[in-house]
Amino acid sequence: MYDLAIMWDWLAFAVRWLHVITAIAWIGSSFYFIALDLGLRKNVPLPPGASGEEWQVHGGGFYHIQKYMVAPDNMPDHLIWFKWESYATWLSGAALLAVVYWAGAELFLIDPAKADLTTWQAIAISAAFLAAGWIGYDLLCKSPLKTRPTTVMLILFVGIVVFSWALNQVFTGRAALLHLGAMTATIMTANVFFVIMPNQRVVVADLQAGRSPDPKYGQIAKLRSTHNNYLTLPVIFLMLSGHYPLAFGTQYAWIIAALVFLMGVTIRHYFNTKHATGSGPAWTLGATAVIFVVIAWLSTASTWDGDYDAIEAMPLTDSQMRYAQAEGFAEVESIVLGRCSMCHARTPNWDGLRWAPKGVYLETTGDIAAQARQIYLQAGVTQAMPPANLTGITSAERRALIAWFNAAGGNRLADLTD
């Protein structure tokens, strides 16, 4: 129970669970308010200063909602701020990034075939990408182009394509897509923290002081909120992409990631228009379908996964060497090659498989050593692999996997974060 590798995996699970919960809360409130804002009726009698209203029914009750474009005449006694959902989502996401990708940099983040990085170099580049995305976006929104929202969005898309390509030149395909999503999520949360909330506080302060609030603060906050609305769906796709090798296990992963943003825009435009007018434009459905088909085609347009002989000849890292030289490795290698590699191969031999599950390869000494912790957890401690024990791995073989992992020092804290 106190096995460090198991505890670390449960930590990742707990943080992921928290991240999903907070993300649901943030995305849910964001979608609700966008739909509410677009569905407000403006051609009805309204109180002074109100710009629209809507009646809603939910949970057996009726709700009467009115929106003030700038602010009401008097500050309400009870005002609810929607901010913690965004902050908690980003903080839990950053923690998950650190637990999975930074602590597991050698396995999930670094691709030696692309860039020979140390763990700390990879982490520094990872953090720098997140910061650079926000800085570039914020400068663009404050530039003279800020009055031309369409131009801003086009430039933003070009920046996304460039970042997608750059990330794919440095990190694994899985990490590249994840980081593009994390960078976009950082922009969204920074919009809330640095722009939307401060502007709303200015309006509240003016009301409390008896001054008429300047409409520009609400307009700026509204623009950033609209950006967040259109960025939400691509972020969700990119966060889920790590579970689907078809999305990241291709040399065209960076193009797929860029197209995901276009698909997110077409989907959101359909629903935003539907909320505002009662019917969504049909062309957006066709455009979404076409983009998705192109993405699916790109995922299989090339089955390039590296030259096997070249990969096998690559020198082992210090961490891989430790597992490859640990007591019991010869037996473990035989077990893995006999029980696992028919599926986890660059060209799987199992009927019906064209790609290794989760993009995990277990063919070479380096492959097996790199996946030591997952082998230990998936096939040693638990019976998750092989699925339904289709290849008949025995209890003695599972014990051998456990013994090898422990002999290599896999449960030392230093190794968990190496």
N, C-alpha and C positions, 0 to 999 in steps of 0.2 A: 504493500500500500504506500510505502514511503519511498518507492523507487523514483528517482529524480526525473527520469525520462517520462514516466507516466504522469507525474505531477506537472511537468512542463506541458505535456499534451493537453491535460485537463485545464491548465491555465489558458492555453490558446483557445480551447473550446469555450470557456467561461467568458473570455474577452470577446470572442466572436459572437456569442449569444447576446451579450450586452450591446455590441455594435449593431446587431440586427434589430434589437428592440428599440434602441434610440433612433435608428434610421427610419424605422416604420413610423415612429411618432413625428419625426421631422418631415418626412416626405408626405405623410398623411395630412398634416396641417398645411403644408405648402400647396398640395393639390386642392385641398378644400377651399383655401382662401382665393386661389386663382379662379376656381370655378365660381365661387361666390361673387367675386369682383366682376367677372364677365357676365354673370347672370342677373345683375342688379337692374331693377326697373327704374327708369329715370323720368317716365312720362306720367307720373302720379303725383298727387299733392304731397309735398315733403316739408318738413320743418326748415326754418332758415339755416342755410349752410350745408344741408344734407344734399348729397349728389345722387342718391339712389337707395332703394330698399328692396328687400326680398322676404317673403314668407316661406318658411320651411317646416316640414313635419318630420319628426324622428322620435322613436322610442315612446310613442303614445302622446307626445306633446307637440305644441306649435311654437315656433320661434319667429320673432319679428326682428329683422336685422336692418339697420340703417347705416349707411356709410357717409362720413364727412370727408370731403376731398382734402381739406387742409386740417381743420380741427373744429370741434364744437365750440360754442360761445364760452362755456364754462368747463373747467376740468372735472371729469367724473370722479366720484369718491372711490370707485373701485375700477381699476384699469389693469387688464391682464396683458402681460408682455410675453410674446412668443419668441424665445431666444434660447432657452436651455436645451431644447430638442436639438438645435443645430450644434451647440457647443459640445454636448455630450456625445453626439454622433462623431464629431471630428476627434475628440479626445480618445474615445474608445477605438476609433479607426487607427489613430496614430499608435496606440498601445498594441493593437493587433499587428500593425506593420512591423513594429519593433520585435514582438515576440516571434512572429513567423519568418519575416524576410530579413530582418537585421540579425537576429540571433541565429537564423538558419541561412545566413548569406551564402555560404559555400554550396549549399544544395539548391536553394530557391532563387537567389539573386545573381550570383556571379556565373557567367558563362566564359570559361577560359578560352574558348575558340573565338570569342569576340574581343575580350579585353582581359588581360592578365592583371587582375586587381587583388589587392589584399582586402580583408574584411572591412577594415576601417576606411579604406579608400571607397569601397562600394557604398558603405553607409553614408559617407560624406557626399558622394554624388547623388545618392537617393534623396537626402535632405535638401541639397542644393536645387534639385529639379522642382521640388515642391515649392520652395521659396521663390524661385525664378518665375514660375508660372503665375503666381499671384502678383509679383512686382510688375511683370510685363503687362498683364491684364489691367491692373489698376492704372498704370501710366497711360494705357490706351484709352481707358474710359475718362481720364482727366485731360486728354489731349484736345486740340482744337476740333478733332473729329467727333467729339462727344455729342454734337448736335445732329450727327448723321448716323443713327443707330444701325441702319443696314450696312453701311460701310464698316462700322465697328465690328459687326458680326462676321462679315466676310474676312476681315483681317484676323479676327480671333480664330476663325476656322483654319486659315493658312498657318497660324501659329501652332494650332493643335496638330496639324499634319507634320510640321517640322519637329515638334517635340516627340511625336509618335515615332518618327523615323530615328531621331537621335537616341531615344531610350532603347530602341531595338538594336542599335549598334553597340550598346554597352552591356545591357542586362539580358537575362534569359527572356524568351518570348513571353512566358507567364508573368515575370516581374515587370516587363515593359508595359503590358496592358494594365496590370494592377497599378503601376505608378502613374500612368496617364489618368486613370480614374481617381487616384488619390490626389493628384495635382488639381484636377477639376473640382473635387470635393473641398480641397483647401481654398480654392477661389470662392466657392459658394459660402463656406463658413466665414471666411474673411470679409465677404460682402456684408454678412450679418453683423459681424463684430466691429468692423472699422467704418462702415458706411451707413447701413440701414438703422442700426440701433442708435448711434450718435445723432443722426439726423432726427430721429423720432424724439430723442431726449431734448433737442433744441426746441422742437415744437411744444413739448410739454412744459419746458421752462418758460417759454413765451406766454403760454396760457396762464401758468401760475403767477406770472408777473403782470398779467393784465394787458399784454401786448398782442397784436395780431400776428400770428406766425407767418413767416415768409413761405409761399407755396413751393419755392424751389427745392426746399429740403425734402418735402414729400415726393416731388417729381424725381429727384435723384434716387431716393430710396426705392421708388416704384420701378425705375429702370433696372436697378441691380436685382430686385426681386424677380423681374421678368426674365433676366438672364439666368438666374437660378432655376426658374421653372423649366427653361428649355435645356438646361444642362443635366437635369435630374436623371432622365431615362438613360442617357449614355453612361453615366456614372454607375448606375445599377448593373447594366450589361457588363461593363468592364470589371466590376467587383465579382461578378459571377463567372467571368471568363476563365479564371484559374481552375475551375472544375471541369472545363471542357477543352481538351487539347486541340480540337478542331479549330478553336478560335485563336490559340496562341502557338500551336506547334507547326508553324509554317513560316517560310521566309517572307510571306506577304502579311504577316500579323500587323505590321504598322499601317498598311493600307486598310485592313479590316477595321482596325481601331478608328481610323479617320472616318470611314463610311458609317460606323456606328453613330457618330455624332449627327450625320445627315439624317439617318433613320430616326434618331431621337427627335430631331426638329420636325420631321414630317408627321410623326405620331402626335407630338404635343400640339402642332398647328391644327390638326384635325379636331382634337378634343377642345382646344381653346376656342376654335371657331364654332364648334357645336354648342359649347356653353353660352357663347355670346349671341348666336343667331338661331339655335335650335336644330341646325343640321350642319354636319361637317363636310368639307369639300371632298368629293370622291377622288380627285386626282391624287390626294395625299395617300390614300390607301394603295393605289396602283404604284406610286413612287416608292412607298415602303416595301411592297412586295418585290419590286425590281431590285432595290438595294439589298434586300435580304438574300435574294437569289445570287446576286453578284458576290456577296460575302461567302455564301455557301460554296460557290464555285472556286473562289480564291483559296478557300481552306483546303481544297484538294487539287488545285491546279498544279501543285508541285509537291511531291512526296519526299523532297530533299530533307534529310535528317543528319547529314554529315557522313563522311566516308568512314566506314567501319574500321578499316585497317588503320587509318590515321588516328581515329579515336582510341583504338586499342593501344596504339604506340605512344599516346600522349603520356608524359611523366605524371606520376601521382602527386597530389598535393600532400602536405605534411599530415593533414587529417586522414586522407585516404590511405596513406602509408601506414599509419598507426593501426587502422582496422585490417589492412591487408597482411600485416605482419603479426597480428595478434594470434594467440594460441587458438586453434580450432578453425582457422579460416579455410584451410583446404577442404575440410568436411562441409563447411557452410557453402563454399563455392559450388561444390558438387550438388548439395541440396537445392540451392537456388537455380542452378542451370537445369536441374532435372525436374523441379516442381514449378518454377516460376517463369523462366525465360521464354517458354514457348508463346506466352502472351506478351510479356514485357520485353519485346525485341523490336529492333528497328524495322524488321519485316516479320510480323507475328506469324507463327505457324499454326495457331489455333483457328479452326474453321469459323468463319464469320467475323474475324477481327482483321481490320486493315491498319489500325494504329494501336500502339501500346496504351493500355488503360492509364488515364491521367498523365500520359506522356512520360511515364516512368520506364526507363530501360534498365534491364538487369542481365546484361550479356557479358560485359567485360569485368576485369578485376576492379577497374576504376568505378564502373557503374555500381557494383555490389558494395564497395567500400563507401561510396558517396551516399548510398541509400541505407546505410547501416541502421540508423534510428528507426526508419519506417519499416524495415524488415523485422526489426526487434518488436515493434509495436503491433504491426499488422499480422505477422506470421509466427511470432514467438510468444509474446504475452497474451495476445488475443488470437482468435481463429477467424479473423476477418478475411484473411487470404490463405490459400486460394478460395474464391467464392464457393461456398458449399463443399469445400475441400475436394474439388473436382479432380485434382491431381494426386490425391491420397497421401498428403504429407502426414507423417506419423508423430505421435507424442514425443518420441525420442528425438526426432529431427527438430521439433520445436524447442525442446530443451537444449539442443546443440546450438541453436540460433541465440538463445538467451545467454548461454555460457560464453559464447564468442563475444557478444556485445559487451558483457561485463568484463571479460578478460582484456578488452581493448580500452577499458575505462570510460565506456559510454555513459555511465551514470555519474561521472564526476561533473560538478556544476560547470567547471571551466570548459568541458567538452560540449555541454549543451548549448553554450553560447559562443562556440568557436566558429 
